[in-house]
């Protein structure tokens, strides 16, 4: 689905978040495994992310992802961003490392 690829691409522009996809799968799945982090239904778009820095840039992510939905059948859908994990490097950012 094209919209899933566009959402993953847009998420890549947000510093501090990455798609939540199983790491072991990246080595053997022959397609873009980041796509499993996105679910698109008629009235709900859910994007699962891993935080790579704190504080969480959720407002920015919402704006970037919402811009992808403008003009599509999902323009009015609920956009849900679910943080599934926090990368340990995110805490380094808080300590100034």
N, C-alpha and C positions, 0 to 999 in steps of 0.2 A: 504494500500500500504506500503510495507516494507521500501521503501526509505524515506517515510515521517517519520516513526518512528525513523529511523536512523538519520535523520536530527534533529529531536527534541532532541534525545539523545545527539548528538554532541553539540547542542546549550547549553545544560546543563553544558558543560565543560567550557563555556565562562563566567567568572565572570563579572557581570555588565549588562547582558542581559537575558531576559526570554521570552518565547513564548507569543505572544499577543493573549490571548484567553479571552472570556468574563468570568469575575469572578463569576457572579451568576450561570452560567452554570456548574461550577465545582461541585456544591453540588448535582445536580440531573442527569447529563448525566452519563450513566454507562460505558463510554469508555474514553480513554485518550483525553480529551478536548484540550490539547495542539496541537493536530494534525490539528485543524482548522486554526492554524497560518501558515500552509505551503500549498502552491499551487504548483503543479508540472504539467507542460505542456511539449510538445516535445522540445521546444527551450527556455523555461524559467522556472526557479525555483525561487519562491518568498517566502521569510520567513519574517513574520511580528513579530516584537519584541517590548518589553517595556524595556527602559533603567532603570537600577536600580542603576547605578553610572555614574559619569561623570569624565573624558572625555569618550566619547563613544568608546568601544573596537571593532570598526567595522572591522579593518584590521584583528585582531585576529579571529573574527567571520567568516569573509570571508574565511580565511585560513582553519579553522576547518570545515566549511560547504563544502567548495570545496573538501576537502580530502575525504568526504563521496561520492562525485559524481565521483571520479576517478574510471575508469573501468566500469562505468555504461553507459546506453544510454544517460544520461544527463551530461556527462563529459564536453561537449562543450557548454552546455546551458548557457544562461545568468543567473547569480546568482544575484538576487536583494534582498537586505535586507532593509526592510521598518520599520523605527522607528515610531510606532503608538502613543506612549505615553512616558512620563518620570515620573517615580515614584518619589514622593516627597522626599523619602529617598536619591535619587541621589544627591540632593542639599546639604544634610547633609555631604556627603562625601567631597564635595568641601570646606566646612567650617571646616573640620577637626574633625567633631563630630563622 
